[in-house]
Amino acid sequence: MERIKRVITHPQIREFLDDRKIDKIYPSMESLRGVLESGKKLTIYHGVDPTGPQLHIGHSTNFFLLRKLQNMGHKIILLIGDFTAMVGDPTGKTTTRKPLTRKEVLVNAKDYKNQLAKILDFNSKKNPIEVKFNSFWLDKLTFKELAELSANFTIQQMITRDMFQERIKDNKPVSLQEFLYPIMQGYDSVAMNVDMEVGGTDQTFNMLIGRDLIKIYKNKEKFVLTTRLLINPKTNKKIMNKSEGSFVALNDSSKEMYGKIMSLPDEVILTCFELCTNLSSEEIQNIESRIKAGENPRNIKARLATEIVGIYYDKKTAEKAEEEFNRIFKEGSQPTDIPEIKISDKKILVCDLLVKAKLALSKSEAKRLVEQGAIDIDETVLSDWRKEITPKKGMIIRAGKRKFVKLI
């Protein structure tokens, strides 16, 4: 009877703990359920290292859960890892990360709040999201304090991590700084005195280090909630890859977002519905049945694209994005509103033109796009990245399937 009473009394808690985005809870789901049902308001955080200027839909899993916790009245902290981003998280990396400067990190983080405002409520009068930067306390740590923190862990604990084992096997270096990263992230929990941390399964090791430290320094439990990663079940690799530039950003235009989702592999459709939308379990089961029945994946993917664009924009904008996509790809037409850019050069190399037109981030990327046959000018495919172009008014350059620019 008591169990039934709890289910009826706490529907928000039941819905939260049943969320398909959750992978595991430490020390256990039942212990967290007990604390949530006690009515205690928890301080919960998620940390983001600003290694790039955009967040993507793979990150959204954590923020959807944080929004639920915010609605339940718990204090939510968005931690910007401006200090830890300069060090570099070794998680999943086969080589040491390239260090970032403080200026680069702050530039990257500049628009995070705007991107996340599409999910989290930063303007809530009753329970606003708090934003913190971990340089506030990590900058102040003395060498003595860092040595004392490090004394709580062993080289054996750190070296057992898969990525370090792989590097050692391949005779690749592992820096001492990379051993310190989990300790720095773990100290964030102590500095903020949190009750819970939310993060992807790839962050489990780092988050559990924080759990150990808060037991040592605060003599209390810290819950760790890990979320499922957006993984391609066929390749077992992440679908969203910032380092390779293949991701759907939260601040992509509605049309760009729609097009990128339509370009995702068919085998990731169901996973994206589960982790990147707020559809009910019944709706997702219906979609799974349609996939198994052999329905054209394109139709189901179109529903996925409309759902996701609708989250970050609205239903009407999503419908317009779908119309534009169909117009370009089904009818072979050009977009109705092609961005314009002024090029004053009389002559310009293709690679320089693509970078200036913001169709490529670098000359090396521009070269790769040309070699792949992904660039055309006025519907003529370019094959030589060394070619010099004479810019003309009204010239239309296309990169890939979705990016267009008109010269003025």
C-alpha positions as CSV (number, residue, x, y, z in Angstrom):
1,M,0.0,0.0,0.0
2,E,2.8,2.4,0.9
3,R,4.4,1.9,-2.6
4,I,1.1,2.6,-4.4
5,K,0.5,5.7,-2.3
6,R,3.9,7.1,-3.3
7,V,3.3,6.6,-7.0
8,I,0.0,8.5,-6.7
9,T,1.4,11.3,-4.4
10,H,4.5,12.0,-6.5
11,P,3.7,11.8,-10.2
12,Q,6.5,14.2,-11.2
13,I,9.1,12.1,-9.4
14,R,7.8,8.9,-11.0
15,E,7.9,10.5,-14.4
16,F,11.4,11.8,-13.8
17,L,12.9,8.5,-12.7
18,D,11.2,6.7,-15.5
19,D,12.7,9.0,-18.1
20,R,14.3,7.0,-21.0
21,K,17.2,9.5,-21.1
22,I,18.5,8.2,-17.7
23,D,21.2,5.5,-17.9
24,K,22.2,4.9,-14.2
25,I,21.9,6.6,-10.8
26,Y,24.6,6.3,-8.1
27,P,24.4,5.0,-5.4
28,S,20.9,3.8,-6.6
29,M,17.6,4.9,-8.0
30,E,15.8,3.9,-4.9
31,S,18.0,6.0,-2.6
32,L,17.4,9.1,-4.9
33,R,13.7,8.3,-5.0
34,G,13.6,8.4,-1.2
35,V,15.3,11.8,-1.0
36,L,13.1,13.3,-3.7
37,E,10.0,12.0,-1.9
38,S,11.1,13.4,1.4
39,G,10.5,16.9,-0.1
40,K,14.2,18.0,0.3
41,K,15.2,20.5,-2.3
42,L,18.5,19.5,-3.9
43,T,21.3,21.5,-5.4
44,I,22.0,19.9,-8.8
45,Y,24.5,20.8,-11.4
46,H,25.7,20.0,-14.9
47,G,29.1,21.2,-16.2
48,V,30.0,22.2,-19.7
49,D,33.5,22.8,-20.9
50,P,33.4,25.5,-23.6
51,T,35.7,23.8,-26.1
52,G,33.6,25.2,-28.9
53,P,31.0,28.0,-29.4
54,Q,28.1,25.7,-30.1
55,L,26.1,23.2,-28.0
56,H,24.3,20.4,-30.0
57,I,21.3,18.2,-29.6
58,G,23.5,15.4,-28.1
59,H,23.9,17.7,-25.1
60,S,20.2,18.3,-24.8
61,T,19.6,15.0,-22.9
62,N,21.1,16.5,-19.8
63,F,19.2,19.8,-20.1
64,F,15.8,18.2,-20.6
65,L,16.3,16.3,-17.3
66,L,17.5,19.5,-15.6
67,R,14.4,21.3,-16.7
68,K,12.2,18.7,-15.1
69,L,14.2,19.0,-11.9
70,Q,13.9,22.8,-12.1
71,N,10.1,22.5,-12.4
72,M,10.1,20.2,-9.3
73,G,11.7,23.1,-7.4
74,H,15.3,22.0,-7.1
75,K,18.2,24.5,-7.4
76,I,19.9,24.0,-10.8
77,I,23.5,25.2,-11.5
78,L,24.9,25.5,-15.0
79,L,28.6,25.3,-14.5
80,I,30.8,26.8,-17.2
81,G,34.1,25.0,-17.0
82,D,36.2,27.9,-18.1
83,F,39.2,26.7,-16.1
84,T,38.9,22.9,-16.9
85,A,38.4,23.7,-20.6
86,M,41.9,25.2,-20.6
87,V,43.2,22.0,-19.2
88,G,41.2,19.7,-21.5
89,D,39.1,16.6,-20.6
90,P,41.0,13.5,-21.7
91,T,37.8,11.4,-21.7
92,G,37.5,9.4,-24.9
93,K,40.6,11.1,-26.5
94,T,43.3,9.1,-28.2
95,T,45.7,12.1,-28.0
96,T,46.3,14.9,-25.5
97,R,43.9,17.8,-26.2
98,K,45.3,21.1,-27.6
99,P,45.2,23.6,-24.7
100,L,42.9,26.6,-25.1
101,T,43.6,30.1,-23.8
102,R,41.3,31.9,-21.3
103,K,40.2,34.3,-24.1
104,E,39.3,31.4,-26.4
105,V,37.3,29.7,-23.7
106,L,35.3,32.8,-22.8
107,V,34.5,33.5,-26.4
108,N,33.3,30.0,-26.9
109,A,31.0,30.2,-23.8
110,K,29.6,33.7,-24.7
111,D,26.4,32.4,-26.3
112,Y,25.8,29.3,-24.2
113,K,23.0,30.9,-22.1
114,N,21.1,32.0,-25.2
115,Q,21.3,28.5,-26.7
116,L,20.2,26.8,-23.5
117,A,17.4,29.3,-22.8
118,K,15.4,27.3,-25.4
119,I,15.3,24.4,-22.8
120,L,16.1,25.9,-19.4
121,D,14.2,28.7,-17.7
122,F,16.9,31.3,-16.8
123,N,14.2,34.0,-16.1
124,S,12.1,32.1,-13.6
125,K,11.1,34.4,-10.7
126,K,10.7,31.5,-8.3
127,N,13.6,29.3,-9.3
128,P,16.0,30.7,-11.9
129,I,19.0,28.7,-13.2
130,E,22.3,29.9,-11.6
131,V,25.3,30.2,-13.9
132,K,28.8,29.7,-12.3
133,F,32.4,29.5,-13.7
134,N,34.8,27.1,-12.1
135,S,37.8,29.4,-12.5
136,F,36.3,31.3,-9.5
137,W,37.7,28.5,-7.2
138,L,40.2,26.6,-9.3
139,D,42.2,29.7,-10.0
140,K,42.6,30.1,-6.2
141,L,43.8,26.6,-5.4
142,T,47.3,26.6,-4.0
143,F,49.8,23.9,-4.9
144,K,49.5,22.6,-1.4
145,E,45.8,22.2,-1.7
146,L,46.1,20.5,-5.1
147,A,48.6,18.1,-3.6
148,E,46.3,17.3,-0.8
149,L,43.4,16.7,-3.2
150,S,45.6,14.4,-5.4
151,A,46.6,12.4,-2.3
152,N,43.1,10.9,-2.2
153,F,43.7,9.0,-5.4
154,T,46.2,6.7,-7.0
155,I,48.0,6.4,-10.3
156,Q,46.4,2.9,-10.6
157,Q,42.9,4.4,-10.4
158,M,43.7,6.9,-13.2
159,I,45.7,4.5,-15.5
160,T,42.9,1.9,-15.6
161,R,40.8,4.2,-17.9
162,D,40.4,2.7,-21.4
163,M,41.8,5.7,-23.3
164,F,45.0,5.8,-21.2
165,Q,45.5,2.0,-21.7
166,E,45.1,2.5,-25.5
167,R,47.6,5.3,-25.6
168,I,50.1,3.4,-23.6
169,K,49.7,0.4,-25.9
170,D,50.2,2.7,-28.9
171,N,53.2,4.4,-27.2
172,K,51.4,7.7,-27.1
173,P,52.0,10.2,-24.3
174,V,49.7,10.7,-21.3
175,S,50.4,13.9,-19.4
176,L,50.2,14.4,-15.7
177,Q,47.8,17.2,-16.3
178,E,45.3,14.7,-17.7
179,F,45.4,12.8,-14.5
180,L,44.6,16.1,-12.7
181,Y,41.5,16.8,-14.8
182,P,39.1,14.4,-13.0
183,I,40.3,15.8,-9.6
184,M,39.6,19.4,-10.8
185,Q,36.1,18.4,-12.0
186,G,35.5,16.5,-8.8
187,Y,36.5,19.6,-6.7
188,D,33.7,21.5,-8.5
189,S,31.2,19.5,-6.4
190,V,33.0,20.3,-3.2
191,A,33.3,24.0,-4.0
192,M,29.6,24.3,-4.8
193,N,28.6,21.8,-2.1
194,V,26.1,20.1,-4.4
195,D,23.8,17.2,-3.8
196,M,23.7,15.8,-7.3
197,E,25.5,15.9,-10.7
198,V,24.0,15.1,-14.1
199,G,26.1,14.2,-17.0
200,G,26.6,11.7,-19.9
201,T,27.9,8.2,-19.3
202,D,31.2,9.2,-20.8
203,Q,31.7,11.5,-17.7
204,T,31.0,8.7,-15.1
205,F,34.6,8.4,-13.9
206,N,34.9,12.2,-13.4
207,M,31.6,12.5,-11.7
208,L,32.3,9.6,-9.3
209,I,35.7,11.3,-8.4
210,G,33.5,14.3,-7.3
211,R,31.3,11.9,-5.3
212,D,34.4,10.6,-3.5
213,L,35.7,14.1,-2.7
214,I,32.4,15.4,-1.4
215,K,32.3,12.4,1.0
216,I,35.8,13.2,2.2
217,Y,35.4,17.0,2.5
218,K,31.7,17.5,3.2
219,N,30.9,14.1,4.8
220,K,27.7,13.7,2.7
221,E,26.3,11.8,-0.3
222,K,26.4,13.1,-3.8
223,F,24.0,11.5,-6.3
224,V,25.4,11.0,-9.8
225,L,22.9,10.6,-12.6
226,T,24.3,9.5,-15.9
227,T,22.5,10.1,-19.1
228,R,22.5,8.0,-22.3
229,L,24.7,9.2,-25.1
230,L,23.5,9.7,-28.7
231,I,25.3,6.6,-30.2
232,N,24.9,5.1,-33.6
233,P,23.8,1.5,-32.8
234,K,25.5,0.3,-36.0
235,T,28.9,1.8,-35.5
236,N,28.8,2.3,-31.7
237,K,30.1,5.8,-32.2
238,K,28.7,9.2,-31.2
239,I,26.3,10.7,-33.7
240,M,27.3,14.3,-32.8
241,N,31.0,15.0,-33.2
242,K,32.2,18.5,-32.5
243,S,35.8,17.8,-33.5
244,E,34.7,16.7,-37.0
245,G,32.0,19.4,-37.3
246,S,29.2,16.9,-37.8
247,F,26.5,17.9,-35.4
248,V,23.1,19.6,-35.1
249,A,23.7,22.8,-33.1
250,L,21.1,24.2,-30.8
251,N,21.6,27.6,-32.5
252,D,21.5,26.3,-36.1
253,S,18.9,28.1,-38.2
254,S,15.6,26.2,-38.5
255,K,16.3,25.2,-42.1
256,E,19.9,24.2,-41.4
257,M,18.7,22.1,-38.4
258,Y,16.0,20.4,-40.4
259,G,18.4,19.6,-43.2
260,K,21.1,18.2,-40.9
261,I,18.5,15.9,-39.2
262,M,17.3,14.6,-42.6
263,S,21.0,13.8,-43.3
264,L,21.4,11.5,-40.3
265,P,21.8,7.8,-40.9
266,D,18.5,5.8,-40.8
267,E,19.7,3.6,-38.0
268,V,19.8,6.5,-35.5
269,I,16.2,7.6,-36.0
270,L,14.8,5.8,-33.0
271,T,17.6,6.8,-30.7
272,C,17.1,10.5,-31.6
273,F,13.4,10.2,-30.9
274,E,14.2,8.8,-27.5
275,L,16.8,11.2,-26.5
276,C,16.2,14.4,-28.4
277,T,12.4,14.8,-28.2
278,N,9.8,15.0,-25.6
279,L,7.4,12.5,-27.2
280,S,5.6,10.0,-24.9
281,S,6.7,6.4,-24.6
282,E,3.6,5.4,-26.5
283,E,4.3,7.6,-29.4
284,I,7.9,6.3,-29.6
285,Q,6.7,2.7,-29.5
286,N,4.4,3.5,-32.4
287,I,7.3,4.9,-34.3
288,E,9.4,1.8,-33.6
289,S,6.6,-0.4,-34.9
290,R,6.5,1.7,-38.1
291,I,10.3,1.3,-38.6
292,K,10.0,-2.5,-38.0
293,A,7.1,-2.7,-40.4
294,G,9.4,-1.3,-43.2
295,E,8.0,2.1,-43.6
296,N,10.1,4.5,-45.7
297,P,12.7,5.9,-43.2
298,R,12.5,9.2,-44.9
299,N,8.9,9.8,-43.7
300,I,9.8,9.0,-40.1
301,K,12.9,11.1,-40.3
302,A,10.8,14.0,-41.5
303,R,8.7,13.7,-38.4
304,L,11.9,13.6,-36.3
305,A,13.2,16.8,-38.0
306,T,9.8,18.6,-37.5
307,E,9.7,17.6,-33.8
308,I,13.3,18.8,-33.0
309,V,13.0,22.0,-34.9
310,G,9.7,22.6,-33.1
311,I,11.4,22.4,-29.8
312,Y,14.0,25.1,-30.6
313,Y,11.7,27.3,-32.7
314,D,8.0,26.5,-33.0
315,K,5.6,24.3,-35.0
316,K,5.0,26.9,-37.7
317,T,8.7,27.5,-38.3
318,A,9.3,23.7,-38.4
319,E,6.6,23.4,-41.1
320,K,8.2,26.1,-43.1
321,A,11.6,24.4,-42.8
322,E,10.1,21.2,-44.1
323,E,8.5,23.0,-47.0
324,E,11.9,24.6,-47.9
325,F,13.7,21.3,-47.6
326,N,11.3,19.6,-49.9
327,R,11.4,22.4,-52.4
328,I,15.2,22.2,-52.6
329,F,15.6,18.4,-52.6
330,K,12.5,17.1,-54.2
331,E,12.1,19.9,-56.8
332,G,15.8,20.7,-57.2
333,S,15.2,24.4,-56.5
334,Q,17.3,26.9,-54.7
335,P,16.4,28.4,-51.3
336,T,14.1,31.4,-51.3
337,D,16.3,33.5,-49.0
338,I,19.9,32.9,-49.9
339,P,22.4,34.8,-47.6
340,E,24.3,37.5,-49.4
341,I,27.9,38.4,-49.0
342,K,30.1,41.2,-50.4
343,I,33.4,40.2,-52.1
344,S,35.5,43.1,-53.2
345,D,38.4,41.1,-54.7
346,K,38.7,41.2,-58.5
347,K,40.3,37.8,-58.4
348,I,40.3,35.3,-55.6
349,L,41.4,31.7,-55.0
350,V,38.6,29.2,-54.5
351,C,39.8,28.3,-51.0
352,D,40.0,32.0,-49.9
353,L,36.5,32.6,-51.4
354,L,34.9,29.8,-49.5
355,V,36.5,30.9,-46.2
356,K,35.4,34.6,-46.8
357,A,31.9,33.4,-47.7
358,K,31.8,31.4,-44.5
359,L,31.2,28.2,-46.4
360,A,34.3,26.7,-44.9
361,L,36.1,27.3,-41.6
362,S,39.6,27.0,-43.0
363,K,41.5,26.6,-46.2
364,S,42.1,23.0,-45.5
365,E,38.4,22.4,-45.1
366,A,37.7,24.3,-48.3
367,K,40.2,22.1,-50.1
368,R,38.6,19.0,-48.8
369,L,35.1,20.2,-49.9
370,V,36.3,20.9,-53.4
371,E,38.1,17.5,-53.7
372,Q,34.8,15.8,-52.6
373,G,32.9,17.6,-55.3
374,A,30.8,19.4,-52.7
375,I,31.3,22.9,-54.2
376,D,29.5,24.4,-57.2
377,I,29.4,27.9,-58.6
378,D,26.3,28.8,-60.6
379,E,25.5,25.0,-60.8
380,T,28.9,24.1,-62.1
381,V,30.8,21.7,-59.9
382,L,34.4,22.8,-59.0
383,S,37.1,20.2,-59.2
384,D,40.3,22.3,-58.8
385,W,40.8,24.0,-55.4
386,R,43.8,25.9,-56.9
387,K,41.5,27.7,-59.4
388,E,41.2,31.5,-59.3
389,I,37.7,32.9,-59.5
390,T,36.4,36.3,-60.8
391,P,33.6,37.2,-58.4
392,K,30.4,38.5,-60.2
393,K,27.3,40.1,-58.8
394,G,24.6,37.5,-58.4
395,M,27.0,34.5,-58.5
396,I,25.6,31.7,-56.3
397,I,28.0,29.3,-54.5
398,R,26.7,26.1,-53.0
399,A,28.6,24.0,-50.4
400,G,27.3,20.6,-49.8
401,K,23.5,20.1,-50.1
402,R,22.2,22.9,-47.9
403,K,24.6,25.9,-47.8
404,F,24.1,28.6,-50.4
405,V,25.6,32.1,-50.7
406,K,25.0,34.9,-53.2
407,L,27.7,37.4,-54.1
408,I,26.9,41.1,-54.2
